[in-house]
Amino acid sequence: QVQLVESGGGLVQPGGSLRLSCAASGSILSIYDVGWYRQAPGKQRELVAAIASGGTRNYADAVKGRFTISRDNAKNMVYLQMNSLKPEDTAVYYCNAANRFTRAESWGKGTQVTVSS
């Protein structure tokens, strides 16, 4: 089963940008559908963006046009480019991978993103 480690979070001002990275190990990333989720204090975890093993992407309405998900299967990496950040984007961001054959899921431990002036 794949193991996931997120990085790239931090404090950024409104309107700024961050790029999150998710490093996968223990399995080949190409057989996984991957997604970025986030959880703000007092709220449920929600899907932000996803990219299927075949490359199809989808985004939550709240981030369309501002966030871009991408993957590099050769490097076993997944990225989330976040632009025009807003205070409401503040959350812990988690990487998720689901095996396209077994649907077994893995989660990373998360990385904190704080958008504040």
C-alpha positions as CSV (number, residue, x, y, z in Angstrom):
1,Q,0.0,0.0,0.0
2,V,1.3,3.4,-0.9
3,Q,2.5,5.8,1.8
4,L,2.0,9.6,1.4
5,V,3.9,12.5,2.8
6,E,2.7,16.1,2.2
7,S,4.9,19.2,2.3
8,G,4.8,22.8,1.2
9,G,2.2,24.3,3.6
10,G,2.8,27.5,5.5
11,L,1.6,31.0,6.2
12,V,0.8,33.2,3.2
13,Q,-1.0,36.5,2.7
14,P,-4.3,36.8,0.9
15,G,-3.7,36.8,-2.8
16,G,-0.5,34.8,-2.5
17,S,0.5,31.4,-3.8
18,L,1.7,28.1,-2.4
19,R,2.5,24.8,-4.0
20,L,1.8,21.6,-2.0
21,S,3.7,18.4,-2.8
22,C,2.7,14.8,-2.0
23,A,5.5,12.2,-2.1
24,A,4.4,8.7,-2.6
25,S,6.4,5.6,-1.7
26,G,5.9,1.9,-1.4
27,S,4.0,1.5,-4.6
28,I,3.9,2.9,-8.1
29,L,1.7,6.0,-8.2
30,S,0.4,5.4,-11.7
31,I,-2.2,2.9,-10.5
32,Y,-3.7,5.3,-8.1
33,D,-6.4,8.0,-8.4
34,V,-5.1,10.9,-6.2
35,G,-6.8,13.8,-4.5
36,W,-6.2,16.7,-2.2
37,Y,-8.6,17.2,0.6
38,R,-8.8,19.9,3.3
39,Q,-10.2,20.2,6.8
40,A,-10.8,23.5,8.5
41,P,-11.4,23.8,12.3
42,G,-14.9,22.7,13.1
43,K,-15.7,21.6,9.5
44,Q,-15.8,18.3,7.7
45,R,-13.0,17.2,5.5
46,E,-13.8,18.1,1.9
47,L,-12.4,17.3,-1.6
48,V,-10.4,20.1,-3.1
49,A,-9.1,18.6,-6.3
50,A,-8.6,15.1,-7.8
51,I,-6.7,13.6,-10.7
52,A,-7.4,10.1,-11.9
53,S,-4.8,7.6,-12.9
54,G,-5.7,8.4,-16.5
55,G,-5.2,12.2,-15.9
56,T,-8.8,13.4,-15.7
57,R,-9.0,16.3,-13.2
58,N,-11.9,17.7,-11.2
59,Y,-12.1,20.6,-8.7
60,A,-14.3,21.8,-6.0
61,D,-16.3,24.9,-7.1
62,A,-14.6,27.0,-4.4
63,V,-11.2,26.5,-6.0
64,K,-11.9,26.3,-9.7
65,G,-9.7,28.7,-11.6
66,R,-7.3,29.2,-8.7
67,F,-5.9,25.7,-7.9
68,T,-4.3,23.3,-10.2
69,I,-3.6,19.6,-9.4
70,S,-0.9,17.7,-11.3
71,R,1.0,14.5,-11.0
72,D,4.4,13.2,-12.0
73,N,4.2,9.4,-12.1
74,A,7.9,9.0,-12.9
75,K,8.8,10.9,-9.7
76,N,5.9,9.4,-7.7
77,M,4.7,13.0,-6.9
78,V,1.5,14.9,-6.8
79,Y,1.2,18.6,-6.6
80,L,-1.4,21.3,-5.8
81,Q,-0.6,24.7,-7.1
82,M,-2.7,27.2,-5.2
83,N,-3.0,30.8,-6.4
84,S,-5.1,33.8,-5.3
85,L,-5.4,32.3,-1.9
86,K,-8.2,33.5,0.4
87,P,-8.5,33.3,4.2
88,E,-11.2,30.7,3.7
89,D,-8.6,28.4,2.2
90,T,-7.1,28.1,5.6
91,A,-7.1,24.4,6.5
92,V,-5.0,21.3,6.9
93,Y,-4.5,19.8,3.5
94,Y,-4.3,16.1,3.0
95,C,-3.2,13.9,0.2
96,N,-5.3,10.8,-0.6
97,A,-4.6,7.9,-3.0
98,A,-7.0,5.2,-4.0
99,N,-5.8,2.1,-5.8
100,R,-7.8,2.0,-9.1
101,F,-8.1,-1.8,-8.9
102,T,-8.8,-2.5,-5.2
103,R,-10.0,1.0,-4.2
104,A,-7.8,0.6,-1.0
105,E,-7.1,4.1,0.2
106,S,-4.1,5.8,1.9
107,W,-3.9,9.2,3.6
108,G,-1.0,11.4,4.4
109,K,-0.7,13.2,7.8
110,G,-1.5,16.6,6.3
111,T,0.1,20.0,6.0
112,Q,-1.2,23.3,7.4
113,V,-2.1,26.1,5.1
114,T,-2.9,29.5,6.8
115,V,-4.0,32.5,4.7
116,S,-3.8,35.6,6.8
117,S,-2.5,39.2,6.7
